[in-house]
């Protein structure tokens, strides 16, 4: 009897923890937009080791016909496309298209260039987990 009660409690804890992933009241809606262990280049997500952490939330806007220019991110950043469509060319990894509603972990220390596709301004929400004194983006030369 005692063993079956312990088993039932264990099963309940597993079910409860799976269902209670979000501990908000039922009226609160949560929509997961990104869950990943890798960046868009396939590298594992790594957190900076620093005594001076800096978290930034940014809105990046690129007008129709525009592009970011070749750059890299020296710190982890996460993007959510709010509007528009962007084509990202990545050094040695081809081109990928991201549109409104897409989310991804940015490549770290990997050159890439984003170009707007279509006539709508691209709006990107970026969350950067970096370090004080280190820019979230560095301009680079285009790959040869």
Phi, psi and omega in degrees: 000309181301320180296319180291327177293316178298319178297316180297318178296318177299315179297319179297319178298318179296313180296315181297317181292326178291319182282334184263032179306319175250126186260024178279169175295155183302335181285347181273125180261134179238127177241114179286125179254345178203133170214111184208157174247000181228158174277178179293344176273355180093355178286149178295145175293131179231141177264141180292142175262105185209153173267357181232064182293151177216121176253132179233141170247124185229148168250119179255128178240130179235121184287162177307137181082354183270169175211163182284332192085155181295132183203173171218163177249118180280352180228159181296139177215149183232134187240145173228120181280114180278323183205152175084185180226135181231139176255123182249116175267129184241134180306118176075003183230014176077204187236141175231150179252133175235136182233171180311131181099345178278149179220148182199160173270123181298153174291142177251130180056037180224121184293138176201163181222132177255136180230132180292134175251124179096192187254011181255137174299134176274130177239124184236128170271121178244134172247123184245129175248092188236218185217141176305136177086356177245120180296149180283346182215141177233128176293141178225167173286153175293147177297152181279000000 
